[in-house]
Amino acid sequence: MAILLIAPANAQTVNREQAARAAIHPVATTAEMNAWLARVPVTRAFPPNFAEELRGAGGAFVVEMSTAPGCHPCADLWPKLHDLGRRYGWQVRAIGADEALLRSGRFGLPWVGHPVAWVRPVKDANRIIPIAIGTDHAPNLARNLYLSAKMLTGVRAAVGVRALSKYTGIVGATAAAPRR
């Protein structure tokens, strides 16, 4: 399938693989990661009951993150999620590469690399929502935690997905699929 992008001077046909590359930013160094992260907008507006709702939902949900050795975005995302987990009472844990690949496949997403973070109910491993593909700013992650809890407790998914902070796609440079 090709996607037609229209530029003022000329039209260019972009295939699916090129579009995916444009949305994914593999980085091999902290400096590269920080350069991409500097381009990501930071969420500044939150509902008035934001902190209370996140604290209230903490015991019901778990954040699970894929990671890999030497992955700079993983090393950036992990402490941000742990800080949010401590602040709001959410469990945060790592999942293996095979589980990460399986989850991406269940969503029909191509594997793009680590890190990917999901939220799920503590008692239901099959209801998962991706909240980050690549690292992100802590306020954006907090917003996505809040919205994932809302979606998993009844807010229409279409409403929640539109409100999620967009995924950055800042992943580790080795974006190959995990080996089986």
C-alpha positions as CSV (number, residue, x, y, z in Angstrom):
1,M,0.0,0.0,0.0
2,A,1.4,3.4,-0.9
3,I,0.6,6.7,0.8
4,L,0.4,9.8,-1.3
5,L,2.0,12.9,0.4
6,I,1.3,16.2,-1.4
7,A,4.0,18.9,-1.3
8,P,3.4,22.3,-2.7
9,A,5.9,21.9,-5.5
10,N,5.5,18.2,-6.3
11,A,3.8,14.9,-5.2
12,Q,5.8,12.0,-3.8
13,T,4.6,8.5,-3.3
14,V,5.7,7.0,0.1
15,N,5.5,3.3,0.8
16,R,4.5,1.8,4.2
17,E,8.1,1.0,5.1
18,Q,9.2,4.6,4.5
19,A,6.3,5.9,6.6
20,A,7.3,3.6,9.4
21,R,10.9,4.8,9.3
22,A,9.7,8.4,9.5
23,A,7.9,7.6,12.8
24,I,10.7,5.5,14.4
25,H,13.9,7.1,15.5
26,P,16.5,4.5,16.4
27,V,19.3,6.0,18.6
28,A,22.6,4.6,19.6
29,T,23.7,7.3,22.1
30,T,22.3,9.4,24.8
31,A,23.1,12.5,22.8
32,E,21.0,11.3,19.8
33,M,18.2,10.3,22.1
34,N,18.2,13.7,23.9
35,A,18.2,15.5,20.5
36,W,15.1,13.6,19.4
37,L,13.4,14.0,22.8
38,A,14.0,17.8,22.7
39,R,11.6,17.9,19.7
40,V,8.8,16.2,21.7
41,P,6.1,18.5,23.1
42,V,5.5,18.2,26.9
43,T,2.0,17.9,28.2
44,R,1.2,20.9,30.4
45,A,-2.6,20.7,31.0
46,F,-4.1,18.1,33.3
47,P,-7.6,17.6,34.7
48,P,-8.1,19.0,38.2
49,N,-8.5,15.5,39.7
50,F,-5.5,14.0,37.9
51,A,-3.2,13.1,40.8
52,E,-6.1,11.8,43.0
53,E,-7.4,9.6,40.1
54,L,-3.9,8.2,39.3
55,R,-3.3,7.4,43.0
56,G,-6.8,5.8,43.2
57,A,-6.1,3.6,40.2
58,G,-2.6,2.6,41.3
59,G,-3.5,-0.7,43.0
60,A,-5.6,-1.9,40.0
61,F,-3.1,-1.5,37.2
62,V,0.5,-2.5,36.4
63,V,2.9,-0.9,33.9
64,E,5.0,-3.3,32.0
65,M,8.0,-2.3,29.9
66,S,10.2,-4.1,27.4
67,T,13.9,-3.4,27.7
68,A,17.2,-4.6,26.2
69,P,20.9,-4.4,27.3
70,G,22.6,-1.2,26.0
71,C,19.3,0.5,25.1
72,H,19.6,4.2,25.9
73,P,15.9,5.0,25.6
74,C,15.2,2.0,27.9
75,A,17.6,3.5,30.5
76,D,15.8,6.8,30.1
77,L,12.3,5.5,30.3
78,W,12.7,3.0,33.2
79,P,13.5,5.6,36.0
80,K,10.7,7.9,34.8
81,L,8.2,5.0,35.0
82,H,9.5,4.0,38.4
83,D,9.2,7.6,39.7
84,L,5.6,7.8,38.5
85,G,4.9,4.3,40.0
86,R,6.3,5.5,43.4
87,R,4.4,8.8,43.2
88,Y,1.0,7.3,42.3
89,G,1.3,3.7,43.7
90,W,1.5,1.8,40.4
91,Q,3.5,-1.4,40.0
92,V,6.2,-1.2,37.3
93,R,8.0,-4.2,36.0
94,A,10.0,-5.4,33.0
95,I,8.8,-8.0,30.5
96,G,10.9,-10.1,28.3
97,A,11.6,-9.6,24.6
98,D,9.4,-12.6,23.6
99,E,6.4,-11.2,25.5
100,A,7.0,-7.7,23.9
101,L,7.0,-9.2,20.4
102,L,3.9,-11.2,21.1
103,R,2.0,-8.1,22.4
104,S,3.0,-6.1,19.3
105,G,1.8,-8.9,17.1
106,R,-1.5,-9.0,19.0
107,F,-2.0,-5.4,18.2
108,G,-1.0,-5.9,14.6
109,L,2.0,-3.6,15.0
110,P,5.3,-4.2,13.4
111,W,8.1,-4.7,15.9
112,V,10.1,-1.4,16.1
113,G,12.4,-2.0,19.1
114,H,12.7,-1.3,22.8
115,P,11.3,0.2,24.9
116,V,7.6,-0.3,24.7
117,A,5.4,0.3,27.8
118,W,1.9,-1.1,28.4
119,V,-0.7,-0.8,31.1
120,R,-2.9,-3.6,32.1
121,P,-5.2,-4.5,35.0
122,V,-3.4,-6.4,37.7
123,K,-5.9,-9.3,37.4
124,D,-6.2,-9.4,33.6
125,A,-3.0,-10.0,31.5
126,N,-5.0,-9.9,28.3
127,R,-6.4,-6.4,28.4
128,I,-3.4,-4.2,27.6
129,I,-2.9,-0.6,26.3
130,P,0.4,0.6,24.9
131,I,1.3,3.9,26.6
132,A,4.8,4.5,25.1
133,I,6.7,3.4,22.0
134,G,10.1,4.7,22.8
135,T,11.0,7.0,25.6
136,D,9.1,10.1,26.4
137,H,8.8,13.0,28.9
138,A,7.5,12.1,32.4
139,P,4.4,14.4,32.1
140,N,3.4,12.7,28.8
141,L,3.8,9.3,30.4
142,A,1.7,10.4,33.4
143,R,-1.0,11.6,31.0
144,N,-0.9,8.2,29.2
145,L,-1.1,6.3,32.5
146,Y,-4.2,8.4,33.5
147,L,-5.9,7.8,30.1
148,S,-5.1,4.1,30.0
149,A,-6.7,3.7,33.4
150,K,-9.8,5.6,32.1
151,M,-10.0,3.4,29.0
152,L,-9.6,0.2,31.0
153,T,-12.4,1.3,33.3
154,G,-15.0,2.4,30.8
155,V,-14.1,5.5,28.8
156,R,-14.6,4.9,25.2
157,A,-11.3,3.8,23.6
158,A,-11.7,6.2,20.7
159,V,-11.9,9.1,23.1
160,G,-8.9,8.0,25.1
161,V,-6.7,7.2,22.1
162,R,-7.3,10.7,20.7
163,A,-6.2,12.2,24.0
164,L,-3.1,10.1,24.5
165,S,0.2,11.9,24.1
166,K,1.6,10.7,20.8
167,Y,4.3,7.9,20.8
168,T,7.8,9.3,20.2
169,G,9.2,6.3,18.4
170,I,12.6,7.0,20.1
171,V,13.9,3.4,20.4
172,G,17.2,1.7,20.8
173,A,19.3,1.5,17.7
174,T,18.9,-2.3,17.5
175,A,15.3,-2.4,16.4
176,A,15.4,-5.9,15.1
177,A,12.8,-8.4,16.3
178,P,13.7,-10.4,19.3
179,R,15.1,-13.9,18.5
180,R,12.9,-16.9,19.2
